Amino acid sequence: MLQTTAALIVFLFPLAYSPGPGNLFFAANAARFGFAATVPANAGYHLATWIVTAAIGLGFVTAIEQVPQLFAVLKTAGALYVLRLAWKLARAGALEGAQQARAASFTDGAVLLVLNPKAYVIIALMFSQFLALEEAGRLRPVLLIATVFTLNNLLAFSVWALAGGSIGRLFQTPGSARKLNTLFGAVLAAVAVWMLLS
């Protein structure tokens, strides 16, 4: 079990820490609102991560295989949702106008995960590689893998959010804050296009 967990962490490391929709989403939000403001969305994202991962491990992926259109719907909906968040971030004004803009919520975080089909692909791939090392179909190994995956992602996203928060402190004037909002809005929009095209 310990050997499987260590192998799983090594497998997940580049996937979790490389730039992706989740990491960039939290970095952008932390840059705009500070690290503490990302905690609710991070909690929502990772609660959804654990639930979706456990569900896939217990057989939810079969539904996607039987209804391939579901994957396309999730892919499009997820990209459109990230575009909406990018638009709101890019239009946010200076830091003193924070009452007009808001940090991502618990629900925003959960929706980002649920509507991110790339996460489903990674999760299915992960189970295909690591569930076989255990007694497939048993509850315990599925829950272990779901928990390791979720905690690893939580750590990675927190690192990205801390980095984003550090960047945000460099942009305290109204003009620089607008530039930062526009930059991170554009980054999130690029992520949305990447989600659509990949």
Secondary structure as UniProt FT lines:
FT   HELIX           2..17
FT   HELIX           21..33
FT   HELIX           35..38
FT   HELIX           39..55
FT   HELIX           56..60
FT   HELIX           61..66
FT   HELIX           69..91
FT   HELIX           95..97
FT   TURN            98..100
FT   HELIX           106..114
FT   HELIX           117..130
FT   HELIX           131..133
FT   TURN            136..137
FT   HELIX           139..168
FT   TURN            169..170
FT   HELIX           174..197
//
